[in-house]
């Protein structure tokens, strides 16, 4: 009499797989934790540029931006870095800047931000 045994294959995530997924999630979390503050700062810069575009003169716009930058703790860009032009009696302000985040050893993450007034 011949007996046939069916071998069931194990399915799922093993210890090594679970360890690798955990390491990848931890590394992603560390990078995201460093990127998130730069996104908040970009939003603050955009808001400050919008406020500055509502005034009439270039000098006044730079002062408004400097005040907003002091309140919102903006360090990546200064008022002198703004490109301010007057179009049809209204100020148009453009900005661009970079942030670098050190990851490990020689690895850096460079984030480039740019925008303009509405």
Secondary structure, DSSP 8 states (H G I E B T S, - for coil): -----------S--HHHHHHHHHHHHHHHHHHHHHHHHHHHHHHHHHHHHHHTTSSSHHHHHHHHHHHHHHHT--S--GGG-EEEEETTEEEEEEEEEEEEEEETTEEEEEEEEEE--
